Amino acid sequence: MGMFISFQRLLEAIKLIVLFFITTFIFFSIISFFSDVIKPSNPYRKPERGAVKVMKVEWQGYAAANMSAVDRLKFFYWFGE
């Protein structure tokens, strides 16, 4: 008895591989489509209305350059910023 692979079994394996690649491509296409729908076309464009800057490096005496790493860590845990 030698190790023979029947032609029918080989065709089934090829069908399985092709089916796997087709379904992978379909799911990838669906995910890419929804990613393009959700993602803004130009995230760096100028806002249409007035915009508010939400981050300020220095406020109320907080200067990251003047603080040690331990102080910055304490500040982060205390204020969550």
Secondary structure, DSSP 8 states (H G I E B T S, - for coil): ------HHHHHHHHHHHHHHHHHHHHHHHHHHHHHHHHS-S-TTS--SS-------S-BTTB-GGGS-HHHHHHHHHHH--
